[in-house]
Amino acid sequence: QQLRHLQDSAGIAARLPPRLEGRWVSTGCEVRPGPEFLTRSYLFYANRLFKAFQFYYWDPSCRDPSYSLVIKGKLRLRQASWITRGATEADYHLHKVGIVFHSPKAMREVASWINQTSGEGCRGFLPPGRTWAPGALYEVLSAKTERDCTAALGFAMHELSLVRVERHYQPLLQPQQSGSQLVEELYLGDIHTDWGERLHYRPTGYQRPMQSALHHVHPCPACGIISRADEHHPPILPARAALPMQLSGSWVSTHCEVRPAVLFLTRYFTFHGGNHTWEGHYYHYSDPLCRQPTFTIYASGHYTQGIPSSKVRGGTELAFKVTQARVTPMDQLTVMMLNSSQAGSCGLAGSWSADPSPAFSGHAFSLSPFQLLAQQLLIQLSSQSVSSSLIPVQMFYKSASGEQ
């Protein structure tokens, strides 16, 4: 019932191979491991060339620009991915990457990274004492000269190696209007959480989707601002009201999520603020539209009060403890996997069927095939921000039944 809004997936179309021509933009301030706060604007041409902007910021609201990257190259779509169902694999080649600093502090910091960690060809990228010149563009990668100083930035465009485009229609929201409007979303490969692995990682999941600059959801204040920006005029997103950390209530996925290791799932969480307990339902599927269920996991436990994060500005650190969990296989393949698991690891051998399973505790047995271990301590980061209609916490949205 809480995920009923996702059952309209029949209205989602995903063309293979996808059509990328046009501009795609972030719908808000994005957060990457590091932490990095950024917005993106990618333009794909019909001749397979592309020009991408990545705008980086000091703050989680994307209002204080640090530096901007201009990325030019060529993209060639290949075959449908045999790892991530519904995605298309692609090859890309970078021609040039330039950087524009938006403050002397940003220039000193990035120059220090490059001078200390890059190879011989990059040392002296910016000599000490070099004066900041507003708007100056510095080349950090050139295919022509075979110079590449981007590693110090943790920069890679491997996100372009996995592509998916979805189209659906959004009902018009104004009372005097009827009908619907087209919305196009571009899903690119996920970014590895470990900076050391980022340069070599090949994605199997997606990032938060970008949307077409012409066909995006409404309202989207950030979309127009980002689509009009360039390296000399980075987007400054509208100020948002700061909300207190308030998890109590029910929260639900807004769409079918795709995680690394090819996990398609939706999630439904309930937090009880009075006694700091939580429960979560993880619904797993075999397809990118979340129509073909494979198994569900229910977990519950306790969580800590939460403290402001010292690493991610604007975030709150919470420690979650799983005290109970159970799995329900939903198809015969999952049943076979559970019944063939190592003795003692997943209940009694041969006892599984596509029916609700018994609950288990961390002292009884673990579900190693699902990588969910009872008594495991999970450290999470959550932040809250104002939306035009719902209040998001990470990837969840508060459900109608849980609103106060």
C-alpha positions as CSV (number, residue, x, y, z in Angstrom):
1,Q,0.0,0.0,0.0
2,Q,2.8,2.4,0.9
3,L,4.5,1.8,-2.4
4,R,1.4,2.0,-4.5
5,H,2.7,5.1,-6.4
6,L,5.5,2.9,-7.8
7,Q,3.0,0.5,-9.4
8,D,2.5,3.0,-12.2
9,S,5.7,1.8,-13.7
10,A,3.8,0.7,-16.8
11,G,3.9,4.4,-17.8
12,I,7.7,4.4,-17.9
13,A,9.4,3.8,-21.2
14,A,13.1,3.1,-21.6
15,R,14.4,3.0,-25.2
16,L,17.4,0.8,-26.1
17,P,19.7,2.2,-27.2
18,P,18.9,5.5,-25.5
19,R,18.7,8.9,-27.2
20,L,21.1,11.3,-25.5
21,E,21.0,14.3,-27.7
22,G,20.3,17.5,-25.8
23,R,21.1,19.0,-22.4
24,W,20.7,17.2,-19.1
25,V,20.9,18.9,-15.7
26,S,20.9,18.1,-12.0
27,T,17.6,18.7,-10.3
28,G,19.3,19.9,-7.1
29,C,22.6,19.9,-5.1
30,E,24.2,16.5,-5.3
31,V,26.5,14.9,-2.7
32,R,29.3,12.5,-3.6
33,P,31.7,10.7,-1.2
34,G,34.5,12.9,-0.1
35,P,32.3,14.8,0.6
36,E,31.8,16.6,-2.7
37,F,28.9,19.0,-3.3
38,L,28.2,19.6,-7.0
39,T,25.7,20.2,-9.8
40,R,26.0,18.9,-13.3
41,S,25.1,20.0,-16.8
42,Y,25.8,17.7,-19.7
43,L,25.3,18.5,-23.4
44,F,25.3,15.6,-25.9
45,Y,25.5,16.3,-29.7
46,A,24.2,14.2,-32.5
47,N,27.7,13.5,-33.8
48,R,28.5,11.7,-30.4
49,L,30.6,14.6,-29.1
50,F,29.7,16.0,-25.6
51,K,30.5,19.0,-23.4
52,A,29.9,18.6,-19.7
53,F,30.0,21.0,-16.8
54,Q,30.6,19.9,-13.3
55,F,30.2,22.7,-10.7
56,Y,31.8,22.1,-7.3
57,Y,30.9,23.9,-4.1
58,W,32.0,24.4,-0.5
59,D,28.6,23.9,1.0
60,P,25.8,21.3,0.8
61,S,23.3,23.8,-0.5
62,C,25.4,24.6,-3.6
63,R,25.4,28.3,-3.0
64,D,29.2,28.9,-2.5
65,P,31.1,27.8,-5.7
66,S,34.6,26.4,-5.4
67,Y,35.6,25.5,-8.9
68,S,34.1,24.4,-12.2
69,L,35.2,21.7,-14.7
70,V,34.7,21.8,-18.4
71,I,34.8,18.4,-19.9
72,K,34.9,17.7,-23.7
73,G,35.0,14.3,-25.4
74,K,33.2,11.7,-27.4
75,L,30.8,9.0,-26.4
76,R,30.0,5.8,-28.3
77,L,27.1,3.6,-27.2
78,R,27.7,-0.1,-27.3
79,Q,25.5,-3.0,-26.5
80,A,22.8,-3.6,-23.8
81,S,24.6,-4.3,-20.5
82,W,24.7,-8.0,-19.6
83,I,25.4,-7.1,-16.0
84,T,22.9,-4.3,-15.2
85,R,19.6,-5.2,-16.8
86,G,18.0,-2.2,-18.7
87,A,21.2,-0.3,-19.1
88,T,23.4,0.4,-22.1
89,E,27.2,0.1,-22.0
90,A,29.3,2.9,-23.6
91,D,32.8,3.8,-24.3
92,Y,34.0,7.4,-23.9
93,H,37.2,9.3,-24.8
94,L,38.1,12.6,-23.2
95,H,39.6,15.3,-25.4
96,K,40.0,18.1,-22.9
97,V,39.3,19.0,-19.3
98,G,39.6,22.6,-18.0
99,I,39.2,24.1,-14.6
100,V,38.1,27.5,-13.5
101,F,38.6,28.6,-9.9
102,H,36.0,30.8,-8.3
103,S,38.2,32.0,-5.3
104,P,41.9,32.2,-4.4
105,K,41.3,29.6,-1.7
106,A,40.0,27.1,-4.3
107,M,43.0,27.7,-6.5
108,R,45.5,27.2,-3.7
109,E,43.8,24.0,-2.5
110,V,43.5,22.4,-6.0
111,A,47.1,23.5,-7.0
112,S,48.4,21.9,-3.8
113,W,46.6,18.6,-4.6
114,I,48.0,18.5,-8.1
115,N,51.5,19.5,-7.3
116,Q,51.8,16.9,-4.5
117,T,50.1,13.9,-6.0
118,S,50.4,14.1,-9.8
119,G,53.2,12.8,-12.0
120,E,56.2,14.7,-13.4
121,G,54.2,16.3,-16.2
122,C,51.8,17.9,-13.7
123,R,54.3,19.2,-11.1
124,G,54.4,23.0,-11.2
125,F,50.8,23.0,-12.6
126,L,50.4,26.3,-10.8
127,P,53.6,27.8,-9.4
128,P,53.5,28.9,-5.7
129,G,52.4,32.5,-5.4
130,R,50.5,32.5,-8.7
131,T,47.8,35.2,-8.5
132,W,44.2,34.2,-8.8
133,A,42.7,35.5,-12.1
134,P,38.9,35.4,-12.1
135,G,37.6,33.5,-15.1
136,A,41.0,32.1,-16.1
137,L,40.7,28.5,-17.6
138,Y,43.5,26.1,-16.8
139,E,43.9,22.8,-18.7
140,V,44.2,19.7,-16.5
141,L,43.8,17.1,-19.2
142,S,44.6,17.2,-22.9
143,A,44.5,14.2,-25.2
144,K,46.7,16.1,-27.7
145,T,49.6,16.7,-25.4
146,E,48.9,13.5,-23.4
147,R,48.8,15.5,-20.2
148,D,46.4,14.3,-17.4
149,C,46.4,16.0,-14.0
150,T,42.9,15.0,-13.0
151,A,43.7,12.1,-10.7
152,A,44.5,14.5,-7.8
153,L,40.9,15.8,-8.1
154,G,39.5,12.3,-7.8
155,F,38.0,12.9,-11.2
156,A,36.9,10.2,-13.6
157,M,34.0,10.1,-16.1
158,H,33.4,6.3,-15.8
159,E,29.8,7.3,-15.1
160,L,29.4,7.6,-18.9
161,S,30.1,3.8,-19.3
162,L,26.6,2.9,-18.0
163,V,23.6,4.8,-19.4
164,R,19.8,4.5,-19.2
165,V,17.1,7.0,-20.3
166,E,13.6,6.8,-18.9
167,R,10.5,8.7,-20.1
168,H,7.2,9.2,-18.3
169,Y,4.4,11.7,-18.1
170,Q,3.8,13.9,-15.1
171,P,0.3,15.1,-14.5
172,L,-0.1,18.9,-14.6
173,L,-0.2,20.3,-11.1
174,Q,-2.1,23.5,-11.6
175,P,-5.8,23.3,-10.7
176,Q,-7.0,24.9,-14.0
177,Q,-4.8,22.6,-16.1
178,S,-5.5,19.1,-17.3
179,G,-3.4,16.5,-19.1
180,S,0.3,15.7,-18.5
181,Q,3.8,16.7,-19.6
182,L,6.8,14.6,-20.7
183,V,9.6,14.0,-18.2
184,E,12.9,12.5,-19.4
185,E,15.5,11.2,-16.9
186,L,19.1,10.3,-17.6
187,Y,20.7,7.6,-15.3
188,L,24.5,7.5,-15.4
189,G,26.8,5.0,-13.6
190,D,27.3,5.3,-9.8
191,I,30.5,6.7,-8.2
192,H,32.6,4.5,-6.0
193,T,32.6,5.6,-2.3
194,D,36.3,5.0,-2.0
195,W,38.4,7.7,-3.7
196,G,41.2,5.2,-4.2
197,E,38.9,2.9,-6.2
198,R,37.1,5.7,-8.1
199,L,39.6,6.0,-11.0
200,H,39.3,2.3,-11.8
201,Y,35.7,1.4,-10.8
202,R,33.3,0.3,-13.5
203,P,29.7,1.1,-12.4
204,T,26.9,-1.4,-12.0
205,G,24.4,0.9,-10.4
206,Y,23.3,4.5,-11.0
207,Q,23.6,8.0,-9.5
208,R,20.7,10.3,-8.8
209,P,19.2,10.9,-12.3
210,M,19.7,14.0,-14.3
211,Q,16.7,15.4,-16.2
212,S,16.3,16.9,-19.6
213,A,16.6,20.7,-19.7
214,L,13.5,20.7,-21.9
215,H,11.4,18.0,-20.4
216,H,11.9,18.0,-16.6
217,V,9.5,17.8,-13.6
218,H,7.7,21.0,-12.5
219,P,8.4,22.8,-10.4
220,C,12.2,22.5,-10.6
221,P,13.8,25.8,-9.6
222,A,17.3,24.4,-10.0
223,C,16.8,23.0,-13.5
224,G,16.6,26.4,-15.3
225,I,19.4,27.9,-13.2
226,I,21.8,25.0,-13.9
227,S,20.9,24.8,-17.6
228,R,21.8,28.5,-18.1
229,A,25.2,28.2,-16.3
230,D,28.7,27.9,-17.6
231,E,32.2,27.6,-16.2
232,H,32.4,31.4,-15.7
233,H,28.9,31.7,-14.2
234,P,28.3,28.7,-11.9
235,P,24.8,28.1,-10.8
236,I,23.8,29.5,-7.4
237,L,20.9,27.4,-6.1
238,P,18.0,29.0,-4.2
239,A,18.4,29.2,-0.4
240,R,16.6,26.4,1.5
241,A,15.1,26.6,5.0
242,A,17.1,24.5,7.4
243,L,15.0,21.8,9.1
244,P,15.7,20.1,12.4
245,M,16.6,16.4,12.3
246,Q,13.2,14.7,12.6
247,L,13.0,11.1,11.5
248,S,9.8,10.1,13.2
249,G,7.2,8.8,10.8
250,S,7.1,6.7,7.7
251,W,9.4,7.1,4.6
252,V,9.2,5.5,1.2
253,S,11.2,5.2,-2.0
254,T,9.9,7.5,-4.8
255,H,11.1,5.2,-7.6
256,C,12.7,1.8,-8.4
257,E,16.2,2.1,-7.1
258,V,19.3,0.5,-8.7
259,R,22.2,-0.3,-6.4
260,P,25.8,-1.5,-7.3
261,A,26.0,-5.3,-7.7
262,V,22.8,-5.1,-9.7
263,L,20.2,-4.8,-6.9
264,F,16.8,-3.4,-7.9
265,L,14.8,-2.5,-4.9
266,T,12.3,-0.2,-3.1
267,R,12.3,0.6,0.6
268,Y,9.8,1.5,3.2
269,F,10.9,2.7,6.6
270,T,9.2,3.7,9.9
271,F,11.1,5.5,12.7
272,H,9.7,5.7,16.2
273,G,11.2,8.8,17.8
274,G,9.9,8.1,21.2
275,N,11.9,5.0,21.9
276,H,14.4,5.3,19.0
277,T,13.4,2.1,17.2
278,W,13.1,1.6,13.5
279,E,11.8,-1.0,11.0
280,G,12.5,-1.3,7.4
281,H,11.1,-3.3,4.4
282,Y,13.4,-3.9,1.5
283,Y,11.6,-5.2,-1.6
284,H,14.0,-6.7,-4.1
285,Y,13.2,-7.3,-7.8
286,S,14.9,-8.8,-10.9
287,D,14.0,-5.9,-13.3
288,P,14.8,-2.2,-13.4
289,L,11.1,-1.2,-13.2
290,C,10.5,-3.2,-10.0
291,R,7.7,-5.3,-11.4
292,Q,9.2,-8.8,-10.8
293,P,9.7,-9.5,-7.1
294,T,12.5,-11.9,-6.0
295,F,12.6,-11.5,-2.2
296,T,11.8,-9.1,0.6
297,I,13.7,-8.4,3.7
298,Y,12.2,-7.0,6.9
299,A,14.6,-5.7,9.5
300,S,14.1,-3.8,12.8
301,G,16.2,-2.5,15.7
302,H,17.4,0.6,17.5
303,Y,19.2,3.8,16.4
304,T,21.1,6.5,18.3
305,Q,20.1,10.0,19.0
306,G,22.3,11.3,16.2
307,I,25.1,13.9,16.2
308,P,26.1,16.6,13.6
309,S,28.5,15.1,11.1
310,S,32.1,16.3,11.4
311,K,32.8,15.1,7.8
312,V,29.7,16.0,5.8
313,R,28.5,19.5,6.5
314,G,24.7,19.6,7.0
315,G,24.5,15.8,7.7
316,T,23.7,13.9,10.9
317,E,25.5,10.7,11.9
318,L,23.3,7.9,13.2
319,A,24.2,4.4,14.4
320,F,21.7,1.8,13.5
321,K,21.6,-1.7,15.1
322,V,19.7,-4.6,13.6
323,T,18.1,-6.8,16.3
324,Q,15.7,-8.8,14.2
325,A,15.3,-9.6,10.5
326,R,13.5,-12.0,8.2
327,V,13.4,-12.8,4.6
328,T,10.5,-13.8,2.3
329,P,11.4,-15.5,-1.0
330,M,9.1,-14.4,-3.8
331,D,10.3,-16.6,-6.7
332,Q,11.5,-20.1,-7.2
333,L,15.1,-19.0,-8.1
334,T,15.5,-17.4,-4.7
335,V,13.9,-20.5,-3.0
336,M,16.5,-22.7,-4.7
337,M,19.4,-20.4,-3.6
338,L,18.2,-20.5,0.0
339,N,17.7,-24.3,0.0
340,S,21.1,-24.9,-1.4
341,S,22.9,-22.6,1.0
342,Q,25.6,-24.0,3.4
343,A,24.0,-25.9,6.2
344,G,23.2,-23.7,9.2
345,S,23.6,-20.4,7.3
346,C,20.0,-19.9,6.2
347,G,17.8,-22.1,8.4
348,L,16.9,-25.7,7.8
349,A,18.0,-27.0,4.4
350,G,15.1,-27.6,2.1
351,S,12.7,-25.8,4.4
352,W,12.3,-22.7,2.2
353,S,9.3,-22.0,-0.1
354,A,7.8,-18.9,-1.6
355,D,5.9,-18.2,1.7
356,P,6.7,-15.9,4.6
357,S,9.8,-17.1,6.5
358,P,10.4,-17.4,10.2
359,A,12.1,-14.5,11.9
360,F,15.6,-14.9,13.0
361,S,17.9,-13.3,15.5
362,G,21.7,-12.6,15.3
363,H,22.3,-15.6,17.6
364,A,20.4,-18.1,15.5
365,F,21.7,-17.7,11.9
366,S,22.7,-15.1,9.4
367,L,21.5,-14.5,5.8
368,S,24.9,-14.5,4.1
369,P,23.5,-14.7,0.6
370,F,21.7,-11.4,1.2
371,Q,24.7,-9.8,3.0
372,L,22.5,-8.8,5.9
373,L,23.9,-9.7,9.3
374,A,22.0,-9.3,12.5
375,Q,23.7,-7.4,15.2
376,Q,25.6,-5.4,12.5
377,L,26.3,-1.8,13.3
378,L,25.4,0.5,10.5
379,I,26.5,4.1,10.3
380,Q,24.2,6.3,8.3
381,L,24.1,9.9,7.2
382,S,20.8,11.7,6.9
383,S,19.9,15.2,6.0
384,Q,16.5,16.9,5.5
385,S,15.6,19.6,3.1
386,V,12.4,21.3,2.0
387,S,10.7,20.0,-1.2
388,S,7.7,21.5,-2.9
389,S,5.6,18.6,-2.0
390,L,7.4,16.0,0.1
391,I,10.3,16.0,2.6
392,P,13.2,13.7,1.5
393,V,15.6,11.9,3.7
394,Q,18.4,10.5,1.5
395,M,16.5,8.3,-1.0
396,F,13.2,8.0,0.9
397,Y,10.1,10.2,0.9
398,K,7.6,10.4,3.7
399,S,4.5,8.5,2.8
400,A,1.1,10.0,2.9
401,S,0.1,7.7,5.7
402,G,3.0,8.8,7.8
403,E,2.7,12.6,7.6
404,Q,1.9,14.5,10.8
